[in-house]
């Protein structure tokens, strides 16, 4: 069989596995104890009823990508519209292509001395980056996460290699096992194109696509919500309140500030292009960058990307507006990029501080809101 045929078969198989989600979910509910007997998880330590966990794929159906090598080639991707996750820690900038993240659901890596896990939920389109380091009983430990094949409230459950505790991908909180009630620290990130990353950071690192793999990385894995049964997106603890966005399937941006959740629909940010808010006493600005790709293999749910920053700099609050592709603060008329860097004006050379945010479907944000502040947009 030709290599391209193998890739096609693998791609179809991935979709087929997700289409069988309903079958696995129903079988899982017949005998939860049998489902969990394949795990070494300490189920005596749990914050939830195990009946809340549904099975959408068997264990080990997906494997995490661990410690990917950087690609040192000058020409890494021919398609400059490649979407990825941009992470910056200290003086190191790294770009992780979204289509690699989507297939593995978890990438465990290091940025300088910081261990991180980039996580993606195909059911809710939720992206989160965590610092995979814990301090328990005065002992510092590093965890490596992987997809468990389980779902709760329409969002995947992750597990760690050491104790196989169950972690919620949306929150980074351990729900069952030795690490129950521990929470991983979130790390700010941006979604952007490879072109914009290389323009801003020509010497930035891009991870290398793994060799000898059956995954068809050149295609963005996009699984429409209607592939999944309704019960995967609901549970006994699902809120019956109206969705945060106009529909349950709408992409929204969520900010957790001082234990309060603030949510903005992508469509609203797209219309405004630039938003200035005071949220729980914090000065926040949200930039929007348009995106469009008509390439048939680059089907994506993204029509643009938000970036969230603190607008408080040098003891002053800045109010921003967008003109064409440039962000300008009204106080000094300095010019800023989507990446929060000032390249012209009084603040030239300065950078805005990123604010941690999460992108997901509206129904998922609704499921995990603890203290929700409904904004009057």
Secondary structure as UniProt FT lines:
FT   HELIX           3..19
FT   HELIX           21..30
FT   HELIX           32..36
FT   TURN            37..38
FT   TURN            43..44
FT   HELIX           50..52
FT   STRAND          54..55
FT   TURN            59..60
FT   STRAND          65..66
FT   TURN            80..81
FT   STRAND          83..89
FT   TURN            90..91
FT   STRAND          92..97
FT   HELIX           98..104
FT   STRAND          106..111
FT   TURN            112..113
FT   STRAND          114..121
FT   TURN            122..125
FT   STRAND          126..131
FT   STRAND          133..136
FT   TURN            137..138
FT   STRAND          139..142
FT   STRAND          145..152
FT   TURN            153..154
FT   STRAND          155..160
FT   TURN            161..163
FT   STRAND          166..168
FT   TURN            169..171
FT   STRAND          173..176
FT   TURN            178..181
FT   STRAND          185..186
FT   STRAND          190..193
FT   HELIX           194..200
FT   TURN            202..203
FT   STRAND          205..207
FT   TURN            217..218
FT   HELIX           225..227
FT   HELIX           230..233
FT   TURN            236..237
FT   TURN            248..249
FT   STRAND          251..257
FT   TURN            258..259
FT   STRAND          260..265
FT   HELIX           266..272
FT   STRAND          274..279
FT   TURN            280..281
FT   STRAND          282..290
FT   HELIX           296..298
FT   STRAND          304..310
FT   STRAND          312..313
FT   TURN            314..315
FT   STRAND          316..317
FT   STRAND          320..323
FT   TURN            324..325
FT   STRAND          326..329
FT   TURN            330..332
FT   STRAND          335..336
FT   TURN            338..339
FT   STRAND          341..344
FT   TURN            346..349
FT   STRAND          358..361
FT   HELIX           362..367
FT   STRAND          372..373
//
